[in-house]
Amino acid sequence: MTRELTLCADDYGLSTGVDVAIDDLARRGRLSALSCLTGAPAWGTDGPQLVTAPPGVSTGLHFNLTEGRPLSAALREHWPALPTIQACIAGALRGRLPLAAIREELLAQWDAFVAATGRTPDFVDGHQHVHHLPGIRALVLDWLQRQAHSPALRSTGHVRGPGFALKRMAIEWTGGRALARELARQRDIPFNTVLLGVYDFAQVDYRALMRGWLAHLPAQGGLIFCHPGQRSPEAARDPIAAAREREWAYLASDAFTTDLQAAGVTLARRKA
């Protein structure tokens, strides 16, 4: 039985190398979706190119609270520079996040997506999964429920795959399972039932990782997130630059299509 995979490349807008790699894969038909950092350095130049994104590829907002600077004046009053994911998690668990300002930041990043592409996002997820944290997930859900076209939301409640169990559990228990319960109670927001793609970025055999994720893809399908990129001047400041290059090389290769066929998996495509 054929299973359907949504393969989403995160971090579009981060750098020219990331954007060129993602665009290359999208136009080859190797991706189902791409997720955008609208406050990142390359967004101003590369974001408008998504006006002509390849047919069938969904484009979404990669809501960011942990890298760079806020877009909104409201959040810059609290955080001139965005905190680490560890600080963000700690603030969320203690109920000490500036949630009103974070809502303004969500709207600013959303508006930057619309301004560049001429359309609203097909979906929303979170850079380092911030969208599922306590307090933040409520305002994200509220915003999406207000939208007329029902954008999807990445669920992090059921993280599957071989290995990296501690990291997968951390994602679920910092807010993923709570988000999944809330999504299951409503019918307005589409979401994935299973998430795969978690690893430590140090593993050099990305093909072996993908084969493992494909083997764990359930009959109803699921979503794998990835971080492809090509070498660029900005890569020296990117801690996972080498992993990005390995991911791009594999996803652009014949080996990837061979592995999909062997696993009985097809890539999901956005319906027109």
Order of alpha helices (4+ residues) and beta strands (2+ residues): beta-alpha-beta-alpha-beta-alpha-alpha-alpha-beta-alpha-beta-alpha-alpha-beta-alpha-beta-alpha-alpha-beta
